[in-house]
Amino acid sequence: MNFNSISLRKKNLTALVCLIIIACSSDSENSDSIDDENNDSNLELSINIDSKTFGVDEILSLSIESNENLKTICMSVDDWSSSQCTSSLDNTGLGESLVAKLSFYNLGTKTINIKIENYAGEERETKLDVNIEKKNTVTLKQIHFNSFNNIGESWDAEFLDSDENRLADLTLILQKRKYNNSFVGYESNSVNHIKWLTSDILENQGDLTWELNENNLLIAPENKFSIYLYDFDGPDPNIPDQNLYQEILLGWPYEKEFSFEEYMGNKPNEITFVNEDIDLEVVFEVEWN
């Protein structure tokens, strides 16, 4: 009889039994942990909203409801890359429900993530998709400048008056108002401004026109936007990765916000704005949705 062979088989059998016991123990521990998470907490979270389809810039409201007094509520529209949160600093709590208000400045399906926490430190999270459509908006198709301060004159002193390179290399920036995502009763600042467009550069003024058909620039007619026009002077020799600009529209207090609200009745396809203080005349070609 080969005792070495029998001993080896016994060792292998013992090792196999140990592995089975360890595996079963591990599965049992995970199962208990999952069951504890699911069964030990009765914290509930639900979201109520009137519709799942909204327009660009439209303010939407959603009701966040729970069955417990909440310590913290958080909201995110970029998969938690950033978030808006409100917390109770004492035992008073936020209550069992809270209303969130938010808006979106462009088209598409948007995901709203909501997370709550009770005073036991337990959390619940859920999410909701909404569709943002054109609805009653205005699309910017083209912007053309008829005049602005020092148009056709020198913006670069190193060039002769007869050299076209003296003219402004124009870059256009648009900003529009956006409602800050917030919880009703806990707003710190309800309105912000977002950069809506940074244009290509029109060298030596170009034709003073930007075609915007491919930019999908939509705005609610009652919303407001601002125009910034600059002469681009190239890289800053003293600051790496920075460019030099001259402000053409003179800045504050000559900054002007625009809206299309007063044109909602007749809905013209061409709208001209004039600001005589800075010799500004700008024409918008638009489409009413």
HELIX and SHEET records of a PDB file:
HELIX    1   1 PHE A    3  ASN A   39  1                                  37    
HELIX    2   2 GLU A  164  ARG A  166  5                                   3    
HELIX    3   3 GLU A  203  GLN A  205  5                                   3    
HELIX    4   4 GLU A  261  TYR A  263  5                                   3    
HELIX    5   5 GLU A  276  ILE A  278  5                                   3    
SHEET    1   A 4 LEU A  45  ASN A  48  0                                        
SHEET    2   A 4 LEU A  60  SER A  66 -1                                        
SHEET    3   A 4 SER A  97  LEU A 102 -1                                        
SHEET    4   A 4 SER A 182  PHE A 183 -1                                        
SHEET    1   B 5 THR A  53  GLY A  55  0                                        
SHEET    2   B 5 GLU A 123  GLU A 133  1                                        
SHEET    3   B 5 GLY A 108  ASN A 118 -1                                        
SHEET    4   B 5 LEU A  70  SER A  76 -1                                        
SHEET    5   B 5 GLN A  84  SER A  87 -1                                        
SHEET    1   C 3 THR A 209  GLU A 211  0                                        
SHEET    2   C 3 VAL A 138  SER A 147 -1                                        
SHEET    3   C 3 LEU A 218  ILE A 219 -1                                        
SHEET    1   D 4 THR A 209  GLU A 211  0                                        
SHEET    2   D 4 VAL A 138  SER A 147 -1                                        
SHEET    3   D 4 LEU A 280  TRP A 288 -1                                        
SHEET    4   D 4 GLU A 270  ASN A 275 -1                                        
SHEET    1   E 4 VAL A 191  THR A 198  0                                        
SHEET    2   E 4 LEU A 170  TYR A 179 -1                                        
SHEET    3   E 4 PHE A 225  PRO A 235 -1                                        
SHEET    4   E 4 ASN A 243  GLU A 247 -1                                        
SHEET    1   F 4 VAL A 191  THR A 198  0                                        
SHEET    2   F 4 LEU A 170  TYR A 179 -1                                        
SHEET    3   F 4 PHE A 225  PRO A 235 -1                                        
SHEET    4   F 4 GLU A 257  PHE A 258 -1                                        
END                                                                             
